[in-house]
Amino acid sequence: MGLLKKAKRNAAPAVNQLAEKVKQVNDLEALGALTLNPDEPSAVMYRELWNGRDNKYKENFTANVFRVWALTHLKRVQELGGVSKIIFSIFDKETNEPLGTYSDARGFRGQ
């Protein structure tokens, strides 16, 4: 098997996983349950979708939403100094109170 073919085969699962994350975030946006901020690294969502979840779920969810935000706002990511410098925040959609933050450097922090 050629090197390029092997690299494509190994990359396929990661691409599929990323595509699934994008789909899930887009589905939540279509339902009106989640809104990505186009100007800042943040999103708002209904607290009811957040409450009762354990920290591991919240960390994974926030990291995934951050990845989708970064992919869809590449110019803003560049302006902010790259993905490694960004702290992504999730806020309650009704009260605008912070629910949590995520960054690659420090991970998830709940409020």
MDAnalysis code that builds the backbone (N, CA, C; Angstrom):
import MDAnalysis as mda
import numpy as np

u = mda.Universe.empty(333, n_residues=111, atom_resindex=np.repeat(np.arange(111), 3), trajectory=True)
u.add_TopologyAttr("name", ["N", "CA", "C"] * 111)
u.add_TopologyAttr("resid", np.arange(1, 112))
u.add_TopologyAttr("resname", ["MET", "GLY", "LEU", "LEU", "LYS", "LYS", "ALA", "LYS", "ARG", "ASN", "ALA", "ALA", "PRO", "ALA", "VAL", "ASN", "GLN", "LEU", "ALA", "GLU", "LYS", "VAL", "LYS", "GLN", "VAL", "ASN", "ASP", "LEU", "GLU", "ALA", "LEU", "GLY", "ALA", "LEU", "THR", "LEU", "ASN", "PRO", "ASP", "GLU", "PRO", "SER", "ALA", "VAL", "MET", "TYR", "ARG", "GLU", "LEU", "TRP", "ASN", "GLY", "ARG", "ASP", "ASN", "LYS", "TYR", "LYS", "GLU", "ASN", "PHE", "THR", "ALA", "ASN", "VAL", "PHE", "ARG", "VAL", "TRP", "ALA", "LEU", "THR", "HIS", "LEU", "LYS", "ARG", "VAL", "GLN", "GLU", "LEU", "GLY", "GLY", "VAL", "SER", "LYS", "ILE", "ILE", "PHE", "SER", "ILE", "PHE", "ASP", "LYS", "GLU", "THR", "ASN", "GLU", "PRO", "LEU", "GLY", "THR", "TYR", "SER", "ASP", "ALA", "ARG", "GLY", "PHE", "ARG", "GLY", "GLN"])
u.atoms.positions = np.array([
    [0.855, -1.180, 0.000],
    [0.000, 0.000, 0.000],
    [0.896, 1.235, 0.000],
    [0.536, 2.185, -0.868],
    [1.310, 3.402, -0.976],
    [1.181, 4.265, 0.274],
    [2.166, 5.096, 0.492],
    [2.199, 5.975, 1.661],
    [0.995, 6.924, 1.681],
    [0.643, 7.495, 0.533],
    [-0.499, 8.419, 0.467],
    [-1.810, 7.700, 0.775],
    [-1.965, 6.505, 0.228],
    [-3.184, 5.729, 0.481],
    [-3.313, 5.397, 1.973],
    [-2.197, 5.026, 2.574],
    [-2.191, 4.694, 4.009],
    [-2.528, 5.936, 4.839],
    [-1.985, 7.084, 4.470],
    [-2.262, 8.321, 5.207],
    [-3.736, 8.691, 5.096],
    [-4.317, 8.540, 3.898],
    [-5.746, 8.834, 3.722],
    [-6.602, 7.904, 4.567],
    [-6.257, 6.621, 4.583],
    [-7.028, 5.649, 5.363],
    [-6.957, 5.980, 6.850],
    [-5.790, 6.387, 7.340],
    [-5.625, 6.721, 8.754],
    [-6.316, 8.033, 9.118],
    [-6.430, 8.950, 8.175],
    [-7.048, 10.247, 8.446],
    [-8.568, 10.182, 8.400],
    [-9.122, 9.225, 7.698],
    [-10.572, 9.145, 7.508],
    [-11.357, 9.146, 8.815],
    [-10.978, 8.346, 9.829],
    [-11.762, 8.382, 11.079],
    [-11.763, 9.756, 11.748],
    [-10.642, 10.451, 11.733],
    [-10.570, 11.782, 12.352],
    [-11.448, 12.778, 11.595],
    [-11.443, 12.699, 10.286],
    [-12.276, 13.589, 9.480],
    [-13.749, 13.292, 9.744],
    [-14.094, 12.017, 9.813],
    [-15.478, 11.634, 10.094],
    [-15.921, 12.118, 11.473],
    [-15.044, 12.011, 12.466],
    [-15.372, 12.477, 13.817],
    [-15.603, 13.984, 13.821],
    [-14.754, 14.717, 13.130],
    [-14.900, 16.164, 13.057],
    [-16.192, 16.541, 12.334],
    [-16.491, 15.845, 11.259],
    [-17.724, 16.113, 10.521],
    [-18.946, 15.859, 11.401],
    [-18.895, 14.840, 12.233],
    [-20.007, 14.537, 13.133],
    [-20.169, 15.641, 14.182],
    [-19.061, 16.162, 14.697],
    [-19.128, 17.265, 15.668],
    [-19.755, 18.500, 15.038],
    [-19.352, 18.806, 13.811],
    [-19.915, 19.957, 13.109],
    [-21.421, 19.759, 12.912],
    [-21.818, 18.571, 12.524],
    [-23.241, 18.281, 12.321],
    [-24.030, 18.460, 13.606],
    [-23.493, 17.948, 14.715],
    [-24.199, 18.054, 15.991],
    [-24.367, 19.519, 16.421],
    [-23.326, 20.316, 16.253],
    [-23.412, 21.739, 16.605],
    [-24.405, 22.435, 15.674],
    [-24.335, 22.127, 14.388],
    [-25.278, 22.725, 13.438],
    [-26.719, 22.346, 13.770],
    [-26.940, 21.107, 14.193],
    [-28.286, 20.665, 14.588],
    [-28.796, 21.467, 15.781],
    [-27.940, 21.677, 16.784],
    [-28.338, 22.468, 17.953],
    [-28.643, 23.917, 17.557],
    [-27.851, 24.450, 16.637],
    [-28.115, 25.808, 16.159],
    [-29.441, 25.871, 15.408],
    [-29.707, 24.877, 14.579],
    [-30.955, 24.858, 13.819],
    [-32.175, 24.792, 14.739],
    [-32.027, 24.123, 15.871],
    [-33.104, 24.035, 16.856],
    [-33.244, 25.312, 17.681],
    [-32.245, 26.191, 17.608],
    [-32.258, 27.412, 18.401],
    [-31.761, 27.206, 19.815],
    [-31.206, 26.029, 20.095],
    [-30.728, 25.710, 21.436],
    [-29.318, 26.240, 21.695],
    [-28.585, 26.537, 20.637],
    [-27.200, 26.994, 20.732],
    [-26.986, 28.054, 19.662],
    [-26.267, 29.124, 20.024],
    [-25.923, 30.167, 19.063],
    [-24.452, 30.507, 19.222],
    [-23.695, 30.345, 18.138],
    [-22.285, 30.721, 18.152],
    [-22.169, 32.217, 17.917],
    [-21.305, 32.872, 18.675],
    [-21.051, 34.299, 18.511],
    [-20.091, 34.471, 17.332],
    [-20.465, 35.238, 16.313],
    [-19.585, 35.380, 15.152],
    [-18.359, 36.258, 15.412],
    [-18.413, 37.093, 16.441],
    [-17.337, 38.051, 16.684],
    [-16.361, 37.635, 17.783],
    [-16.828, 36.903, 18.739],
    [-15.998, 36.513, 19.883],
    [-16.056, 35.006, 20.076],
    [-15.029, 34.427, 20.689],
    [-15.014, 32.978, 20.900],
    [-15.966, 32.575, 22.029],
    [-17.234, 32.530, 21.695],
    [-18.233, 32.195, 22.701],
    [-19.507, 31.703, 22.035],
    [-20.370, 31.164, 22.860],
    [-21.676, 30.697, 22.412],
    [-22.648, 30.855, 23.561],
    [-23.927, 30.903, 23.227],
    [-24.970, 30.906, 24.248],
    [-25.843, 29.673, 24.022],
    [-26.332, 29.126, 25.127],
    [-27.194, 27.948, 25.049],
    [-28.142, 27.944, 26.233],
    [-29.182, 27.150, 26.134],
    [-30.121, 27.041, 27.244],
    [-29.505, 26.264, 28.395],
    [-29.607, 26.832, 29.586],
    [-29.038, 26.231, 30.788],
    [-29.569, 24.806, 31.016],
    [-30.805, 24.562, 30.603],
    [-31.404, 23.239, 30.812],
    [-30.619, 22.135, 30.100],
    [-29.942, 22.471, 29.022],
    [-29.109, 21.492, 28.318],
    [-27.778, 21.265, 29.028],
    [-27.447, 22.144, 29.941],
    [-26.168, 22.130, 30.653],
    [-26.298, 21.491, 32.032],
    [-27.363, 21.872, 32.744],
    [-27.551, 21.393, 34.110],
    [-27.688, 19.872, 34.141],
    [-27.162, 19.284, 35.189],
    [-27.263, 17.846, 35.370],
    [-26.211, 17.039, 34.629],
    [-25.358, 17.700, 33.877],
    [-24.280, 16.998, 33.151],
    [-23.028, 16.992, 34.010],
    [-22.247, 15.914, 33.896],
    [-21.002, 15.864, 34.661],
    [-19.921, 16.700, 33.969],
    [-18.840, 16.960, 34.688],
    [-17.788, 17.843, 34.171],
    [-17.126, 17.290, 32.910],
    [-17.001, 15.981, 32.797],
    [-16.375, 15.395, 31.603],
    [-17.240, 15.692, 30.374],
    [-18.550, 15.543, 30.516],
    [-19.464, 15.867, 29.416],
    [-19.329, 17.354, 29.044],
    [-19.347, 18.220, 30.059],
    [-19.257, 19.655, 29.807],
    [-17.938, 20.016, 29.130],
    [-16.851, 19.379, 29.557],
    [-15.551, 19.633, 28.934],
    [-15.566, 19.215, 27.466],
    [-16.037, 18.007, 27.189],
    [-16.076, 17.521, 25.810],
    [-16.991, 18.383, 24.947],
    [-18.148, 18.721, 25.492],
    [-19.108, 19.545, 24.750],
    [-18.500, 20.904, 24.420],
    [-17.924, 21.564, 25.415],
    [-17.358, 22.898, 25.208],
    [-16.181, 22.846, 24.241],
    [-15.337, 21.828, 24.361],
    [-14.210, 21.677, 23.437],
    [-14.710, 21.464, 22.008],
    [-15.749, 20.659, 21.850],
    [-16.289, 20.408, 20.513],
    [-16.908, 21.665, 19.904],
    [-17.669, 22.405, 20.692],
    [-18.269, 23.641, 20.186],
    [-17.160, 24.635, 19.833],
    [-16.121, 24.691, 20.654],
    [-14.976, 25.557, 20.366],
    [-14.334, 25.185, 19.033],
    [-14.124, 23.909, 18.777],
    [-13.507, 23.461, 17.525],
    [-14.362, 23.889, 16.323],
    [-15.663, 23.715, 16.448],
    [-16.554, 24.110, 15.352],
    [-16.514, 25.624, 15.167],
    [-16.535, 26.384, 16.271],
    [-16.437, 27.842, 16.178],
    [-15.144, 28.228, 15.464],
    [-14.037, 27.616, 15.855],
    [-12.734, 27.950, 15.266],
    [-12.707, 27.636, 13.770],
    [-13.282, 26.505, 13.388],
    [-13.309, 26.129, 11.972],
    [-14.139, 27.096, 11.133],
    [-15.165, 27.648, 11.720],
    [-16.063, 28.520, 10.963],
    [-15.715, 29.997, 11.101],
    [-14.700, 30.307, 11.907],
    [-14.278, 31.699, 12.116],
    [-12.752, 31.802, 12.041],
    [-12.187, 31.273, 10.973],
    [-10.723, 31.187, 10.853],
    [-10.034, 32.551, 10.904],
    [-10.635, 33.549, 10.276],
    [-10.020, 34.892, 10.296],
    [-9.960, 35.422, 11.726],
    [-11.043, 35.243, 12.478],
    [-11.082, 35.730, 13.872],
    [-10.074, 34.966, 14.731],
    [-9.939, 33.671, 14.492],
    [-8.946, 32.870, 15.227],
    [-7.552, 33.430, 14.986],
    [-7.264, 33.749, 13.743],
    [-5.963, 34.315, 13.404],
    [-5.758, 35.669, 14.091],
    [-6.783, 36.508, 14.084],
    [-6.694, 37.819, 14.732],
    [-6.425, 37.696, 16.231],
    [-6.940, 36.628, 16.838],
    [-6.770, 36.418, 18.279],
    [-5.476, 35.683, 18.626],
    [-4.657, 35.387, 17.631],
    [-3.359, 34.783, 17.896],
    [-3.310, 33.278, 17.770],
    [-4.343, 32.677, 17.237],
    [-4.355, 31.224, 17.040],
    [-5.146, 30.496, 18.118],
    [-5.482, 29.264, 17.810],
    [-6.331, 28.448, 18.686],
    [-5.755, 28.311, 20.091],
    [-4.441, 28.183, 20.184],
    [-3.821, 27.946, 21.496],
    [-3.948, 29.138, 22.448],
    [-4.254, 30.310, 21.928],
    [-4.357, 31.516, 22.766],
    [-5.793, 31.851, 23.175],
    [-6.756, 31.121, 22.643],
    [-8.163, 31.482, 22.826],
    [-8.784, 30.774, 24.023],
    [-9.570, 31.531, 24.771],
    [-10.427, 30.963, 25.820],
    [-11.853, 31.083, 25.307],
    [-12.494, 29.942, 25.106],
    [-13.856, 29.885, 24.584],
    [-14.833, 29.819, 25.748],
    [-15.893, 30.615, 25.680],
    [-16.864, 30.697, 26.779],
    [-18.253, 30.276, 26.322],
    [-18.977, 29.634, 27.239],
    [-20.385, 29.275, 27.014],
    [-21.203, 30.044, 28.049],
    [-22.273, 30.699, 27.573],
    [-23.140, 31.486, 28.440],
    [-24.569, 30.973, 28.371],
    [-25.314, 31.231, 29.450],
    [-26.738, 30.927, 29.476],
    [-27.446, 31.846, 28.481],
    [-28.276, 31.266, 27.660],
    [-28.957, 32.022, 26.599],
    [-29.965, 33.035, 27.145],
    [-30.557, 32.751, 28.295],
    [-31.587, 33.631, 28.832],
    [-31.050, 34.697, 29.775],
    [-30.024, 34.364, 30.560],
    [-29.511, 35.313, 31.553],
    [-28.134, 35.879, 31.200],
    [-27.462, 35.264, 30.219],
    [-26.097, 35.616, 29.821],
    [-25.073, 35.353, 30.929],
    [-25.444, 34.569, 31.920],
    [-24.494, 34.179, 32.968],
    [-23.539, 33.129, 32.403],
    [-22.258, 33.183, 32.815],
    [-21.296, 32.202, 32.303],
    [-21.599, 30.789, 32.823],
    [-21.463, 29.814, 31.926],
    [-21.632, 28.409, 32.305],
    [-20.292, 27.700, 32.390],
    [-19.359, 28.090, 31.542],
    [-18.048, 27.452, 31.560],
    [-17.152, 28.016, 30.482],
    [-15.863, 27.694, 30.599],
    [-14.884, 28.105, 29.600],
    [-14.012, 26.904, 29.244],
    [-13.403, 26.994, 28.064],
    [-12.480, 25.953, 27.621],
    [-11.346, 26.598, 26.846],
    [-10.147, 26.114, 27.094],
    [-8.995, 26.478, 26.262],
    [-8.096, 25.257, 26.171],
    [-7.340, 25.183, 25.083],
    [-6.413, 24.060, 24.936],
    [-5.356, 24.092, 26.035],
    [-4.990, 25.288, 26.471],
    [-3.923, 25.428, 27.469],
    [-4.354, 24.998, 28.873],
    [-5.594, 25.303, 29.262],
    [-6.001, 25.013, 30.642],
    [-7.194, 24.082, 30.761],
    [-7.755, 23.674, 29.637],
    [-8.872, 22.742, 29.670],
    [-10.184, 23.423, 30.039],
    [-11.079, 22.667, 30.649],
    [-12.401, 23.158, 30.986],
    [-12.432, 23.720, 32.397],
    [-13.172, 24.801, 32.546],
    [-13.442, 25.371, 33.871],
    [-14.913, 25.719, 33.938],
    [-15.612, 25.103, 34.873],
    [-17.030, 25.372, 35.061],
    [-17.230, 26.586, 35.938],
    [-18.387, 27.201, 35.823],
    [-18.689, 28.401, 36.614],
    [-19.562, 28.040, 37.796],
])
